[in-house]
């Protein structure tokens, strides 16, 4: 089984290389990390559509979400879990009351796709055989 590692603490960057900052309603501004951005996609996966229409993809998305949510800085995911994350990010549209709304702009979605595509393969022995 192919395993890949992500640094969930990685801070996403703006086009000019500065740390990306986000601020939710009633929240203080904080850096937008890989973990936060991926969890936004995963929490909204059922409203993204085609990915969770497939039961196996829905299970993979859920498993990836649990691993990412519990990770402090690094997470090891299976190649199929990475593929499901890519599908969610590529779709990048929420269905809200019959309208399609973008999840994030180009700078975030393309950065996520690049990070997911370049995730280093982990030797199964160095991960202790763990995929969770």
Secondary structure, DSSP 8 states (H G I E B T S, - for coil): --EEEEETT-B-B-TTS-B-EE--TTS--EE-BHHHHHHHHHHTHHHH-HHHHSHHHHHHHHHHHHHHHH-SSEEEEEHHHHHHHHHHHHH-EEEETTEEEESS-HHHHHHHHHHHHT-EEE-TTTTTT---
